[in-house]
Amino acid sequence: FSIFHHHHFFISKPHPQPPRRLDPEFAKSNKPIPTNKFYTNLLVDTNLNPNPVFPLPYALRFESNPDGALNGFSISNVDEYQKTLGPDPNADPVQFFFSVYTPSIAISANELPKLPDLLLSDPTDFSIVATLSFSATQKITMPIVRGMAFVTAIYENLTPLFLTGVGFTSISSPVKVGSLQQFTVGLNDGSTWLIYAGGSPELVLTLTDGKIVCDSGPFSGTIQIAKVPKGNDEAIGIYSNSSGTYATGVDLDVENDGKVGSYTFNWKIAGDSSKSLLQFALPHHVSSLTSGATPTSISLTSPSKGQMIAFSGNSWSFTEPELNNIGILPTNFESLLTGDQKALIAEQAKLDIAQDFTKLSNLESTYFSGKVMAKFALVCLIANDVIVDEALSTTCIDQLKNAMQSFVTNTQIVPFRYDSSWKGISIDRDDQGADFGAAFYNDHHFHYGYFVYTAAILRHLDEAWGAQNGEWVESLIRDVSNPSADDTFFPTFRNFDWFSGHSWASGIIASGDGNNEESTSEDYNFVYGMKLWGQVSKRPHTEQLADVMLAVEARSMSTYFLMEDDNVVQPKKFIKNKVTGILFENKADHTTFFSNTTDAIHGIQMIPVTPIMPYIRSKKFINEEWNQILAPIVGGLTSNFQSLIEMNHAIVDPKAGSDYFANANKTNAPLDEGLSKTWALFWCAVQSV
């Protein structure tokens, strides 16, 4: 993207809640600080004991307790059988499952005060560095990295101390692994953990008064901790083979040759370079990892994404063989439309275009404004490309440009501003509750996705408008999905998480269960909008990047969120829900933030309905969800979700959809505010089963 000067559009202001605990040296660099990340709790939580962070498979928590019982960094990994299912654990399906954070081992030091000082530096998409600082020459540095097999702590002149919230039962005498010492630790819950130490002096560890204390004085070197899976006799040998080496981050490489997408995690490696790196992979990684690493027999549970498998290898290369070739309209739509259907759509388009776009879209919410804007953009697209009525489409396009004018000039009811603290574009409000928390980086991909999608359609219809307003559109794309580390105005990939395979909606608000995402469909709507923008702007890199992201989302969403009957990743007693509802890093809850009704829980995963939808939602899934959950309730609905459920069902039963919308005025259910009857009639007419 071209160099961008934020003052063209947006006033710049510091954020009311700047990043906390930043290392002063790192803060001087004035780099963009990522939001919506697995470590965000550490950067925002004001508590002495901030909420946990979730690198996976381990969760970590900074412990700072006036009684000194636990201080330093604790480590939790909860086995599948230990998860909490509820509210009725015997139900099938249960409504939710989560893991209770369990501080099995805490990394500490005799010299650390009861309230140790924590400094954070080098936050990236895959990692952050946490430093427990006692003095300039006495500290513990921890690279916290996605998928790390060992929790690694680099000690400088401090006496190691290991604490627990579970209870230690034993510690072995050290076994030599090359130059390292290996200790085996037993806990009260029957779990076994390993401690590897390499440095000087050699450690003398004893179990005393419930703590593992070091009788050999201050230590400088590396300590690594790992959990042994129950009943796996090979695990200790496998861990030993990679002990002393660890990742500090990832160099991400994404490629798209037009047919096949691929991406590579080139792990940045420190420590013993003669050994192969060990890192844990998620289920959607395992199904697409094609080279660079080999699986081991070590498996640990993640809180909300199934079993993770440890892979040995210094880079992971993934292949996505099925990229989409979906454009701005469904493929071959002309051959599927009858003359009668076209006439009906034309008649409806005239009614929709007679509405006042500006009045209907000029709202006190970026989200609801965007939904309305995208609805009318699709009506214009139908008028221009499907009905091919020049007069009608000119009227529509002029209306749409007028409605967009306040946004591209930043004079809408809730304007945007550039946040100079975290570095991003957010609404010009200080209130955490305004517009779903958008000022605190919640939901930017949902909100901006509607505008990027609208702008892509508008540029397709009016190249001059697109060229004139491209910089505004690209500033929104860069806020959400900036691919370049050289861009000093924005962090890279604010929302999309290349490790998790989807985006996170929660921004910089502390949460006990970590990040979450509710609407999968509004997530891929942003990426689809970005793809189309790349297409109409002749920016092939933008389009190719989005296509790889869409392929990854299709894979991860069908693995974790949209559960077919044969899903083996999520807990057996959760599958019958068909959709997760809200997926957190630490739990899944079959509900929404705004309603507990079945139509809302399922409908929020269908919004908006666009040509990319069948690429993500398989017909197998749509049929199962319809037959098991939606068909029985669909007759009696009075909410806007009825219309979305009918649109989604039309993918497998177009006639049912056409019949519904032809008679929609006879039902009690209003159309969703982001859906026009014009688009609904067209959509149902051009689905091919």
C-alpha positions as CSV (number, residue, x, y, z in Angstrom):
1,F,0.0,0.0,0.0
2,S,1.2,3.5,-0.7
3,I,2.6,5.6,2.1
4,F,-0.4,6.9,4.1
5,H,-0.7,10.2,6.0
6,H,-3.5,9.9,8.5
7,H,-4.0,13.6,8.7
8,H,-5.7,13.6,5.3
9,F,-8.9,12.3,6.9
10,F,-8.6,11.8,10.6
11,I,-7.7,13.9,13.6
12,S,-5.0,12.2,15.7
13,K,-5.4,11.7,19.5
14,P,-3.9,9.5,22.2
15,H,-6.0,6.6,23.5
16,P,-7.7,7.0,26.9
17,Q,-6.3,3.5,27.8
18,P,-2.7,3.4,26.4
19,P,-0.7,0.1,26.6
20,R,0.4,-0.8,30.1
21,R,3.6,-2.4,31.4
22,L,5.6,-1.5,28.3
23,D,9.4,-1.7,28.7
24,P,10.5,2.0,28.6
25,E,13.3,1.1,26.2
26,F,10.9,-0.6,23.8
27,A,8.3,2.2,24.2
28,K,10.9,4.7,22.8
29,S,10.7,2.9,19.5
30,N,7.1,4.3,19.1
31,K,6.1,1.2,17.1
32,P,2.5,0.2,16.6
33,I,1.3,-2.1,19.4
34,P,-0.9,-5.0,18.3
35,T,-4.3,-5.4,19.8
36,N,-6.7,-8.4,19.8
37,K,-3.8,-10.8,20.5
38,F,-3.3,-13.8,22.8
39,Y,-1.2,-11.7,25.2
40,T,-3.4,-8.6,25.2
41,N,-4.5,-9.1,28.8
42,L,-1.0,-8.3,30.0
43,L,-1.0,-5.0,28.1
44,V,-4.4,-3.8,29.4
45,D,-5.3,-5.5,32.7
46,T,-4.9,-3.1,35.6
47,N,-5.1,-5.8,38.3
48,L,-2.1,-6.8,40.3
49,N,-2.9,-10.3,38.9
50,P,-3.9,-9.7,35.3
51,N,-6.0,-12.3,33.5
52,P,-4.2,-15.2,31.8
53,V,-2.7,-15.2,28.3
54,F,-3.1,-18.1,25.9
55,P,0.0,-19.0,23.8
56,L,-1.4,-22.6,23.7
57,P,-1.3,-25.4,24.7
58,Y,-0.2,-23.6,27.9
59,A,-1.9,-20.7,29.5
60,L,0.3,-18.3,31.5
61,R,-0.5,-15.9,34.3
62,F,1.5,-13.1,35.9
63,E,1.3,-13.7,39.6
64,S,1.7,-10.8,42.0
65,N,0.4,-11.6,45.4
66,P,1.0,-9.6,48.6
67,D,1.2,-12.9,50.6
68,G,3.9,-14.2,48.3
69,A,2.3,-17.6,48.0
70,L,2.5,-17.3,44.2
71,N,4.6,-14.8,42.4
72,G,6.3,-14.8,39.0
73,F,4.7,-16.5,36.0
74,S,2.5,-19.5,36.5
75,I,1.7,-22.2,33.9
76,S,-1.6,-24.0,33.3
77,N,-2.6,-26.9,31.0
78,V,-5.9,-28.5,31.8
79,D,-6.6,-32.0,30.4
80,E,-9.7,-32.8,28.4
81,Y,-11.3,-34.8,31.3
82,Q,-10.7,-31.8,33.6
83,K,-12.8,-29.4,31.5
84,T,-16.0,-27.9,33.0
85,L,-19.1,-28.6,30.9
86,G,-22.4,-26.9,31.8
87,P,-24.7,-25.6,33.1
88,D,-25.9,-29.3,33.1
89,P,-22.8,-31.4,32.5
90,N,-25.0,-34.4,31.6
91,A,-26.9,-32.6,28.9
92,D,-26.2,-33.5,25.2
93,P,-25.4,-30.9,24.0
94,V,-24.1,-28.9,26.9
95,Q,-24.3,-25.1,26.5
96,F,-20.7,-24.3,27.3
97,F,-17.3,-25.8,28.2
98,F,-14.2,-24.1,29.6
99,S,-11.0,-24.8,31.5
100,V,-10.4,-23.5,35.1
101,Y,-7.0,-21.9,35.1
102,T,-4.7,-24.2,37.2
103,P,-1.4,-22.7,38.3
104,S,0.6,-26.0,38.2
105,I,4.1,-24.5,38.3
106,A,5.1,-20.9,38.7
107,I,8.5,-19.7,37.6
108,S,9.9,-17.4,40.2
109,A,13.1,-16.5,42.1
110,N,14.1,-16.1,45.8
111,E,15.0,-12.4,45.2
112,L,11.7,-11.4,43.5
113,P,9.6,-9.3,45.8
114,K,6.0,-10.4,46.5
115,L,4.9,-7.8,43.9
116,P,7.4,-8.3,41.1
117,D,7.8,-5.8,38.3
118,L,6.7,-6.9,34.8
119,L,7.9,-5.2,31.6
120,L,6.7,-6.1,28.1
121,S,8.5,-5.7,24.8
122,D,8.6,-6.7,21.1
123,P,4.9,-7.6,20.7
124,T,4.3,-9.3,17.3
125,D,1.5,-11.4,15.8
126,F,3.0,-14.6,17.3
127,S,5.0,-13.5,20.3
128,I,5.8,-11.1,23.1
129,V,8.7,-10.8,25.5
130,A,7.9,-10.6,29.2
131,T,10.6,-9.6,31.7
132,L,10.4,-10.0,35.5
133,S,12.8,-7.3,36.5
134,F,14.5,-7.2,40.0
135,S,17.4,-4.9,39.0
136,A,19.3,-4.0,35.9
137,T,21.5,-7.1,36.3
138,Q,19.0,-9.4,37.9
139,K,16.0,-10.5,35.8
140,I,14.0,-13.3,34.2
141,T,13.2,-12.9,30.5
142,M,10.5,-15.0,28.9
143,P,9.7,-15.2,25.2
144,I,6.0,-16.1,25.1
145,V,5.4,-17.6,21.7
146,R,2.5,-19.3,20.0
147,G,2.5,-23.1,20.3
148,M,5.7,-23.2,22.5
149,A,6.4,-26.7,23.7
150,F,8.5,-25.4,26.6
151,V,7.8,-22.4,28.7
152,T,11.3,-20.8,28.6
153,A,12.8,-18.5,31.1
154,I,16.2,-16.9,30.8
155,Y,17.6,-16.1,34.3
156,E,20.2,-13.5,35.0
157,N,21.8,-13.7,38.5
158,L,18.7,-14.9,40.3
159,T,18.1,-17.9,42.4
160,P,15.4,-20.1,40.8
161,L,12.3,-20.9,42.8
162,F,9.3,-22.9,41.7
163,L,5.9,-22.5,43.3
164,T,2.5,-24.3,42.7
165,G,-1.2,-23.8,43.3
166,V,-1.8,-27.5,42.9
167,G,0.8,-29.0,45.2
168,F,4.2,-30.7,44.5
169,T,4.5,-34.4,45.5
170,S,8.1,-35.1,44.3
171,I,11.2,-33.9,42.4
172,S,13.7,-36.3,40.9
173,S,17.4,-36.0,41.2
174,P,18.8,-34.5,38.0
175,V,19.4,-36.5,34.8
176,K,22.0,-35.3,32.4
177,V,20.8,-34.5,28.9
178,G,24.0,-33.3,27.1
179,S,25.0,-30.2,29.0
180,L,21.5,-29.8,30.5
181,Q,20.0,-31.0,33.7
182,Q,16.5,-32.6,33.6
183,F,14.3,-32.8,36.6
184,T,11.0,-34.7,36.8
185,V,8.3,-33.1,39.0
186,G,5.1,-34.8,40.3
187,L,2.0,-32.9,41.2
188,N,-1.0,-33.6,43.5
189,D,-3.3,-33.9,40.5
190,G,-1.3,-36.8,39.1
191,S,0.4,-34.7,36.4
192,T,4.1,-34.9,35.6
193,W,6.2,-31.9,34.5
194,L,9.8,-31.5,33.4
195,I,12.3,-28.8,34.3
196,Y,15.4,-28.4,32.1
197,A,18.2,-26.2,33.2
198,G,21.3,-25.1,31.3
199,G,23.7,-22.6,32.7
200,S,25.8,-22.0,35.8
201,P,26.1,-23.1,38.4
202,E,24.4,-26.5,38.1
203,L,21.1,-26.5,40.0
204,V,20.6,-28.3,43.3
205,L,16.8,-28.5,43.7
206,T,14.8,-29.8,46.7
207,L,11.2,-29.9,47.6
208,T,10.9,-27.9,50.9
209,D,7.7,-26.6,52.5
210,G,5.7,-27.2,49.4
211,K,8.1,-25.2,47.2
212,I,10.9,-26.4,44.9
213,V,13.9,-24.4,46.2
214,C,17.4,-24.0,44.8
215,D,20.2,-24.6,47.2
216,S,23.0,-23.6,44.7
217,G,22.6,-19.8,44.8
218,P,22.0,-17.3,42.0
219,F,21.8,-18.8,38.5
220,S,22.4,-17.4,35.0
221,G,21.1,-19.5,32.2
222,T,18.0,-21.0,30.6
223,I,15.2,-22.9,32.4
224,Q,12.5,-24.7,30.4
225,I,9.3,-26.3,31.7
226,A,7.0,-28.8,29.9
227,K,4.1,-31.0,30.7
228,V,4.3,-34.8,30.1
229,P,1.1,-36.2,28.6
230,K,-0.4,-38.9,30.8
231,G,0.6,-42.4,29.8
232,N,3.1,-41.3,27.1
233,D,6.4,-43.2,27.8
234,E,8.2,-41.6,24.8
235,A,7.4,-38.0,25.7
236,I,10.4,-37.4,28.0
237,G,12.8,-38.6,25.3
238,I,11.1,-36.4,22.7
239,Y,11.2,-33.3,24.9
240,S,14.9,-34.0,25.7
241,N,15.7,-34.2,22.0
242,S,14.6,-30.5,21.7
243,S,15.5,-29.2,25.1
244,G,17.7,-26.1,25.2
245,T,16.2,-24.8,22.0
246,Y,13.2,-22.5,21.8
247,A,11.3,-20.1,19.4
248,T,11.3,-16.4,19.9
249,G,8.8,-15.6,17.1
250,V,7.9,-16.3,13.5
251,D,8.7,-14.9,10.1
252,L,5.5,-15.4,8.1
253,D,5.6,-16.0,4.4
254,V,2.4,-16.2,2.3
255,E,2.3,-17.3,-1.3
256,N,-0.4,-17.6,-3.9
257,D,0.3,-18.8,-7.4
258,G,-3.3,-18.3,-8.6
259,K,-4.2,-22.0,-8.1
260,V,-2.8,-23.0,-4.7
261,G,-2.2,-20.9,-1.6
262,S,0.5,-21.6,0.9
263,Y,2.0,-20.0,4.0
264,T,5.0,-20.8,6.1
265,F,5.8,-20.2,9.7
266,N,9.6,-19.7,9.7
267,W,10.3,-20.0,13.4
268,K,12.9,-17.7,14.8
269,I,15.1,-19.9,17.0
270,A,17.4,-19.3,19.9
271,G,19.4,-21.6,22.2
272,D,20.9,-24.9,21.0
273,S,20.9,-24.7,17.2
274,S,22.1,-28.3,16.9
275,K,18.6,-29.5,17.9
276,S,15.3,-29.5,16.1
277,L,12.6,-27.1,17.4
278,L,9.5,-28.6,19.1
279,Q,6.2,-26.6,18.8
280,F,2.6,-27.6,19.2
281,A,0.2,-27.5,16.2
282,L,-3.6,-27.0,16.3
283,P,-5.9,-29.5,14.5
284,H,-6.4,-27.2,11.4
285,H,-2.6,-27.0,11.1
286,V,-2.2,-30.8,11.2
287,S,-4.7,-31.2,8.3
288,S,-2.8,-28.7,6.1
289,L,0.9,-28.9,7.2
290,T,2.8,-30.3,4.1
291,S,6.5,-29.8,4.9
292,G,9.2,-28.6,7.3
293,A,8.1,-30.5,10.4
294,T,7.1,-34.0,11.5
295,P,4.6,-35.0,14.1
296,T,5.6,-36.6,17.4
297,S,3.5,-38.7,19.8
298,I,3.2,-35.8,22.2
299,S,-0.3,-34.3,22.5
300,L,-1.7,-31.8,24.9
301,T,-5.2,-30.3,25.2
302,S,-6.0,-26.7,24.2
303,P,-8.9,-25.0,26.0
304,S,-11.2,-24.5,23.1
305,K,-9.5,-25.9,19.9
306,G,-9.1,-29.6,20.7
307,Q,-5.9,-31.6,21.0
308,M,-2.6,-30.1,19.9
309,I,0.2,-32.2,18.6
310,A,3.9,-31.4,19.0
311,F,5.8,-31.2,15.7
312,S,9.6,-31.3,15.4
313,G,11.0,-28.9,12.8
314,N,12.2,-25.4,12.3
315,S,9.6,-24.2,9.8
316,W,6.0,-25.2,9.1
317,S,4.7,-25.0,5.5
318,F,1.0,-25.2,4.9
319,T,-0.9,-25.8,1.7
320,E,-4.4,-24.6,0.9
321,P,-5.2,-26.4,-2.4
322,E,-8.8,-25.0,-2.8
323,L,-8.7,-21.3,-3.3
324,N,-11.9,-19.6,-4.2
325,N,-12.6,-18.2,-7.7
326,I,-15.6,-16.2,-6.6
327,G,-16.0,-12.7,-8.0
328,I,-18.4,-9.9,-7.2
329,L,-21.5,-12.0,-8.3
330,P,-22.2,-15.7,-8.1
331,T,-20.6,-17.7,-11.0
332,N,-22.8,-18.3,-14.0
333,F,-25.7,-16.3,-12.5
334,E,-27.0,-15.4,-16.0
335,S,-27.7,-19.0,-17.0
336,L,-29.7,-19.6,-13.8
337,L,-32.1,-16.6,-14.1
338,T,-35.4,-16.9,-15.9
339,G,-37.1,-13.9,-17.6
340,D,-39.9,-14.0,-15.0
341,Q,-37.4,-13.9,-12.1
342,K,-35.5,-11.0,-13.7
343,A,-38.8,-9.0,-14.1
344,L,-39.7,-9.7,-10.4
345,I,-36.2,-8.6,-9.3
346,A,-36.4,-5.4,-11.5
347,E,-39.7,-4.5,-10.0
348,Q,-38.4,-4.9,-6.5
349,A,-35.1,-3.0,-7.3
350,K,-37.2,0.1,-8.3
351,L,-38.9,0.0,-4.9
352,D,-35.6,-0.4,-3.0
353,I,-33.9,2.4,-4.9
354,A,-36.7,4.7,-4.1
355,Q,-35.7,4.6,-0.4
356,D,-33.5,7.4,1.1
357,F,-30.1,5.8,1.3
358,T,-28.5,8.7,3.2
359,K,-31.2,9.0,5.8
360,L,-31.2,5.2,6.4
361,S,-27.5,4.9,6.7
362,N,-26.5,8.0,8.6
363,L,-26.7,6.3,12.0
364,E,-24.9,6.6,15.4
365,S,-23.1,3.4,14.8
366,T,-20.4,2.5,12.2
367,Y,-21.7,-1.1,12.3
368,F,-25.3,-0.4,11.6
369,S,-24.4,2.3,9.0
370,G,-22.1,-0.2,7.2
371,K,-24.8,-2.9,7.1
372,V,-27.3,-0.5,5.4
373,M,-24.6,0.8,3.0
374,A,-23.6,-2.7,1.9
375,K,-27.3,-3.6,1.4
376,F,-27.8,-0.7,-1.0
377,A,-24.5,-1.4,-2.7
378,L,-25.8,-4.9,-3.6
379,V,-29.0,-3.3,-5.0
380,C,-26.9,-1.0,-7.2
381,L,-24.9,-4.1,-8.4
382,I,-28.1,-5.9,-9.3
383,A,-29.5,-2.8,-11.2
384,N,-26.2,-2.4,-13.1
385,D,-25.0,-6.0,-13.7
386,V,-28.1,-8.1,-13.6
387,I,-31.1,-6.1,-14.8
388,V,-28.7,-3.8,-16.8
389,D,-31.0,-0.8,-16.5
390,E,-28.7,2.2,-17.0
391,A,-31.1,4.9,-15.7
392,L,-32.0,2.9,-12.6
393,S,-28.5,2.0,-11.8
394,T,-27.3,5.6,-12.3
395,T,-29.9,6.7,-9.8
396,C,-28.8,4.0,-7.4
397,I,-25.1,4.7,-7.7
398,D,-25.6,8.5,-7.2
399,Q,-27.7,7.8,-4.1
400,L,-25.0,5.4,-2.8
401,K,-22.2,7.9,-3.4
402,N,-24.2,10.6,-1.6
403,A,-24.7,8.3,1.4
404,M,-21.0,7.5,1.4
405,Q,-19.9,11.1,1.2
406,S,-20.1,11.9,4.9
407,F,-18.0,8.8,5.7
408,V,-15.2,9.4,3.1
409,T,-15.0,13.0,4.4
410,N,-15.2,11.9,8.0
411,T,-18.3,14.0,8.8
412,Q,-20.6,11.1,9.8
413,I,-22.4,11.2,13.2
414,V,-19.6,9.2,14.9
415,P,-16.4,10.2,13.0
416,F,-13.2,8.2,13.0
417,R,-9.9,9.3,14.6
418,Y,-6.4,8.1,14.4
419,D,-5.2,6.7,17.7
420,S,-1.6,7.6,18.3
421,S,-1.1,5.4,21.3
422,W,-1.8,1.9,19.9
423,K,-1.8,3.2,16.3
424,G,-5.0,2.6,14.5
425,I,-8.3,4.0,13.3
426,S,-11.2,4.0,15.7
427,I,-14.3,5.9,16.4
428,D,-13.9,9.3,18.0
429,R,-15.2,8.3,21.4
430,D,-13.6,7.5,24.7
431,D,-16.5,5.4,26.0
432,Q,-15.7,1.7,26.2
433,G,-19.3,0.8,25.5
434,A,-19.9,2.9,22.4
435,D,-20.7,1.0,19.2
436,F,-19.8,-2.5,20.6
437,G,-16.5,-1.2,22.1
438,A,-15.1,0.0,18.7
439,A,-13.0,2.7,20.4
440,F,-11.3,-0.1,22.3
441,Y,-10.6,-2.1,19.1
442,N,-13.6,-4.4,19.3
443,D,-15.1,-5.6,16.1
444,H,-13.1,-3.5,13.6
445,H,-13.2,-6.2,11.0
446,F,-17.0,-6.6,11.4
447,H,-17.6,-2.8,11.1
448,Y,-15.0,-1.9,8.5
449,G,-15.8,-5.0,6.5
450,Y,-19.2,-3.6,5.4
451,F,-17.5,-0.4,4.2
452,V,-14.7,-2.1,2.4
453,Y,-17.3,-4.4,0.7
454,T,-19.5,-1.4,-0.2
455,A,-16.4,0.5,-1.6
456,A,-15.3,-2.5,-3.7
457,I,-18.8,-2.7,-5.3
458,L,-18.9,1.0,-5.8
459,R,-15.5,1.0,-7.5
460,H,-16.7,-1.8,-9.8
461,L,-19.7,0.4,-10.7
462,D,-17.8,3.8,-10.8
463,E,-14.0,3.6,-11.2
464,A,-13.6,7.4,-10.8
465,W,-15.2,7.2,-7.3
466,G,-13.0,4.3,-6.4
467,A,-9.8,5.9,-7.5
468,Q,-10.7,9.2,-5.7
469,N,-11.5,7.4,-2.4
470,G,-9.1,4.6,-2.5
471,E,-6.8,6.0,0.2
472,W,-9.7,6.2,2.6
473,V,-10.7,2.6,1.9
474,E,-7.2,1.3,2.2
475,S,-6.7,3.0,5.5
476,L,-9.6,0.9,6.9
477,I,-8.0,-2.2,5.3
478,R,-4.7,-1.4,6.9
479,D,-6.2,-0.9,10.3
480,V,-7.6,-4.4,10.2
481,S,-5.3,-6.4,8.0
482,N,-2.1,-4.5,7.2
483,P,0.4,-7.0,5.8
484,S,3.5,-4.9,6.0
485,A,5.8,-4.6,9.0
486,D,7.2,-1.5,7.3
487,D,3.9,0.3,7.8
488,T,4.6,2.6,10.8
489,F,1.0,3.7,11.1
490,F,-0.6,0.3,11.9
491,P,0.3,-3.1,13.4
492,T,0.3,-6.1,11.1
493,F,-2.9,-8.2,11.0
494,R,-4.8,-6.6,13.9
495,N,-7.7,-9.0,13.7
496,F,-6.7,-12.1,11.7
497,D,-4.6,-14.6,13.7
498,W,-2.5,-16.7,11.4
499,F,-1.9,-19.2,14.2
500,S,-5.6,-19.7,15.0
501,G,-6.7,-19.5,11.4
502,H,-9.5,-16.9,12.0
503,S,-9.9,-13.4,13.4
504,W,-10.5,-12.3,17.0
505,A,-13.2,-9.6,17.6
506,S,-12.2,-8.5,21.2
507,G,-9.8,-5.6,21.3
508,I,-8.1,-4.1,24.4
509,I,-10.6,-5.0,27.1
510,A,-9.3,-7.5,29.7
511,S,-11.1,-10.8,29.7
512,G,-10.7,-13.9,31.9
513,D,-11.3,-16.2,29.0
514,G,-9.0,-14.4,26.5
515,N,-10.1,-13.1,23.1
516,N,-13.3,-14.1,21.5
517,E,-15.2,-14.1,18.2
518,E,-18.9,-14.5,17.8
519,S,-19.7,-14.0,14.1
520,T,-17.7,-16.1,11.7
521,S,-19.6,-14.6,8.7
522,E,-18.8,-11.0,9.5
523,D,-15.2,-12.1,9.9
524,Y,-15.0,-13.6,6.4
525,N,-17.1,-10.7,5.0
526,F,-14.2,-8.4,5.8
527,V,-11.7,-10.7,4.0
528,Y,-14.0,-11.1,1.0
529,G,-14.4,-7.3,0.8
530,M,-10.6,-6.9,0.9
531,K,-10.4,-9.5,-1.9
532,L,-12.9,-7.7,-4.1
533,W,-11.2,-4.3,-3.4
534,G,-7.9,-5.9,-4.6
535,Q,-9.7,-7.2,-7.7
536,V,-11.4,-3.9,-8.7
537,S,-8.4,-1.8,-7.8
538,K,-6.0,-4.0,-9.8
539,R,-4.0,-4.7,-6.7
540,P,-3.3,-8.4,-7.2
541,H,-1.3,-8.8,-3.9
542,T,-4.3,-7.7,-1.9
543,E,-6.6,-10.1,-3.7
544,Q,-4.1,-13.0,-3.5
545,L,-3.5,-12.4,0.2
546,A,-7.2,-12.3,0.9
547,D,-7.8,-15.6,-1.0
548,V,-5.2,-17.4,1.1
549,M,-6.8,-16.0,4.3
550,L,-10.3,-17.1,3.1
551,A,-9.0,-20.6,2.5
552,V,-7.5,-20.7,6.0
553,E,-10.8,-19.4,7.4
554,A,-12.8,-22.0,5.6
555,R,-10.6,-24.7,7.1
556,S,-10.5,-23.4,10.7
557,M,-14.2,-22.4,10.8
558,S,-15.2,-25.9,9.8
559,T,-12.8,-27.3,12.4
560,Y,-13.8,-25.2,15.4
561,F,-17.0,-23.1,14.8
562,L,-19.3,-24.8,12.2
563,M,-19.4,-28.3,13.5
564,E,-20.5,-31.1,11.1
565,D,-21.8,-34.3,12.8
566,D,-18.4,-36.0,12.3
567,N,-16.4,-33.2,14.0
568,V,-13.8,-34.9,16.2
569,V,-12.1,-31.7,17.5
570,Q,-14.7,-30.2,19.9
571,P,-16.0,-32.1,22.9
572,K,-18.5,-34.8,21.9
573,K,-21.2,-33.3,24.1
574,F,-20.9,-30.0,22.3
575,I,-21.1,-31.0,18.7
576,K,-24.9,-31.2,18.5
577,N,-25.1,-27.4,19.0
578,K,-23.8,-27.2,15.3
579,V,-22.3,-23.7,16.0
580,T,-20.0,-22.7,18.8
581,G,-21.9,-19.4,19.5
582,I,-19.0,-17.4,21.0
583,L,-15.6,-19.0,20.8
584,F,-13.1,-17.7,23.4
585,E,-9.5,-18.7,23.8
586,N,-10.5,-20.6,26.9
587,K,-14.1,-21.6,26.4
588,A,-17.0,-22.0,24.0
589,D,-20.5,-20.8,24.9
590,H,-23.5,-21.5,22.7
591,T,-25.1,-18.1,23.0
592,T,-24.6,-14.6,21.7
593,F,-23.7,-11.3,23.4
594,F,-27.2,-9.9,22.6
595,S,-29.7,-12.8,22.7
596,N,-30.0,-16.4,23.8
597,T,-32.5,-17.4,21.2
598,T,-31.7,-20.2,18.7
599,D,-32.4,-18.0,15.7
600,A,-29.9,-15.4,16.9
601,I,-27.2,-17.9,17.8
602,H,-27.4,-19.5,14.4
603,G,-28.3,-16.3,12.4
604,I,-25.3,-14.3,13.6
605,Q,-23.1,-16.9,11.8
606,M,-25.0,-16.1,8.5
607,I,-24.7,-12.4,8.2
608,P,-24.4,-10.9,5.6
609,V,-25.3,-13.4,2.8
610,T,-22.9,-12.8,-0.1
611,P,-21.3,-15.0,-2.8
612,I,-18.5,-16.1,-0.6
613,M,-20.8,-17.8,1.9
614,P,-21.0,-21.3,0.2
615,Y,-17.2,-21.4,0.1
616,I,-17.1,-21.3,3.9
617,R,-20.4,-23.1,4.8
618,S,-20.5,-26.5,3.3
619,K,-23.8,-27.9,1.9
620,K,-23.3,-30.8,4.3
621,F,-23.1,-28.4,7.3
622,I,-26.1,-26.3,6.0
623,N,-28.3,-29.4,5.6
624,E,-27.4,-30.8,9.0
625,E,-28.0,-27.5,10.8
626,W,-31.3,-27.0,9.0
627,N,-32.6,-30.5,9.6
628,Q,-31.5,-30.8,13.2
629,I,-32.1,-27.2,14.5
630,L,-33.6,-24.7,12.2
631,A,-36.4,-26.5,10.3
632,P,-38.4,-27.1,13.5
633,I,-38.3,-23.4,14.6
634,V,-38.4,-21.6,11.3
635,G,-42.2,-21.3,11.0
636,G,-42.7,-19.3,14.2
637,L,-40.0,-16.7,14.1
638,T,-40.7,-13.0,14.3
639,S,-37.1,-11.7,14.2
640,N,-34.9,-10.4,11.4
641,F,-32.9,-13.6,11.6
642,Q,-35.7,-15.5,9.8
643,S,-34.7,-13.8,6.6
644,L,-31.0,-14.8,7.0
645,I,-31.9,-18.4,7.9
646,E,-34.0,-18.6,4.7
647,M,-31.2,-17.1,2.6
648,N,-28.8,-19.6,4.1
649,H,-31.2,-22.5,3.5
650,A,-31.6,-21.4,-0.2
651,I,-28.1,-22.6,-0.8
652,V,-29.4,-26.2,-0.5
653,D,-33.1,-25.5,-1.4
654,P,-33.4,-22.5,-3.7
655,K,-37.1,-23.0,-4.4
656,A,-38.0,-22.8,-0.7
657,G,-36.1,-19.5,-0.5
658,S,-37.7,-18.1,-3.6
659,D,-41.2,-19.0,-2.3
660,Y,-40.5,-17.5,1.1
661,F,-39.3,-14.1,-0.3
662,A,-42.0,-13.9,-2.9
663,N,-44.5,-14.0,0.0
664,A,-42.3,-12.4,2.6
665,N,-44.8,-9.6,3.2
666,K,-47.2,-12.2,4.6
667,T,-44.8,-13.2,7.4
668,N,-44.4,-11.6,10.8
669,A,-40.6,-11.5,10.4
670,P,-39.0,-8.3,9.0
671,L,-36.0,-8.5,6.6
672,D,-32.7,-8.1,8.3
673,E,-31.6,-4.4,8.1
674,G,-28.6,-5.5,6.0
675,L,-30.7,-7.4,3.5
676,S,-32.8,-6.0,0.6
677,K,-35.6,-7.9,-1.0
678,T,-33.9,-7.3,-4.3
679,W,-30.8,-9.2,-3.3
680,A,-32.9,-11.9,-1.6
681,L,-34.9,-12.6,-4.7
682,F,-31.8,-12.7,-6.9
683,W,-29.9,-14.8,-4.4
684,C,-32.5,-17.6,-4.2
685,A,-33.0,-17.5,-8.0
686,V,-29.3,-18.2,-8.8
687,Q,-28.4,-20.9,-6.3
688,S,-27.6,-24.2,-8.1
689,V,-28.0,-27.4,-6.1
